[in-house]
Amino acid sequence: MGRLRNFTIAAIAGLGMALPAAAQDMKFFRIGTGSAGGTYFPIGGIIANAISNPPGSRPCEEGGNCGVPGLVAIAQSTNASAHNVNAVQAGQMEAGLTGAATLHFAYNGTDVFEGNAKPDLRVIANLFPEDLHLVLPKGAKLDSLADLEGKRVGIAQAGSGTQIAIELILATQGITRDNIEEAELNNTQSAERLADGQLDAYFYAAGTPVAAMIQLDNTKGMELYDWSEEELTAGNEAVPYYIKSMIPAGTYPGVDYDVDTLAVSGILVTNANQDEELIYEITKALWSDTARKLMDNGHPKAKVITLDTALDGVEGIGVPLHPGAERFYKEAGMLD
């Protein structure tokens, strides 16, 4: 699966207290996210903080974090969706963030996962919509997606969920690797190359606002491609889990117009073999009052991660809930 790198350990303040006596009770829980310039990485860090309660920390009832006692969650930077579902299936990570489309394809062994199904994937929660950005240099304009022909285009990381969707969607407009000069890069690399004039455009799906795009907007400036109704319909038909969405004017200060686009839900997944009680406690911690405060004060996209929408669209993806998560949602009155 390649080496996991650039990991950050979340929620271990106070770990030094009483560590020797409690070390045997400590459990690590790795969460695959995405690149540091995207949205999965900061969201994963917030989730890691929310569900952690390292040995020696103050208990929830005494004003401490309301995570799972003894748990140290780690948000790891990865190549995002496809990488994460592979790693979770293989047991190389305990959980991961992935787009709904990638999750559907991986679980069922279809499309790019043909003959390589990931049957042990299980859902913990629906998180937030990820808008597909088609980023252009400041002042640049496309009349249609077909205008990408012959251009240098960033199509996200190799094997990422964004790349899977982009290739399917672009094919509906006659654009393939054969008629563009594609670049397989993460969001930060893509933004840097666009700023340096080495790319004419790049795609990335992430919750808004995206850190690397904020920086690009503030420095070199940028434009976002506004999709036509025909392109949105064709894209949705090609990848049903990408649905019509809009990035409102002012989301990025330099982009003062509404942008019609497609979006896919970001999902938190785990492995079916993870202990039911542990996943139940993690799901409970994810929706605690403490977690709510962390989300409201963290990344802007974390504010839309709510218990009310935790099951939105999950049934349609066709991937089961983990029994521990299912037990929590039943107790919360959200499932029969």
Helices and strands as residue ranges (DSSP letters): E 5-9, H 19-22, G 23-25, E 27-32, H 40-51, E 52-53, G 60-62, E 68-69, E 71-77, H 81-90, E 95-99, H 100-108, G 111-113, E 121-137, G 145-148, E 152-154, H 161-171, E 181-183, H 187-195, E 201-206, H 211-219, E 222-224, H 229-238, E 243-247, E 259-271, H 276-286, H 289-296, G 300-304, G 307-309, H 314-317, H 323-331
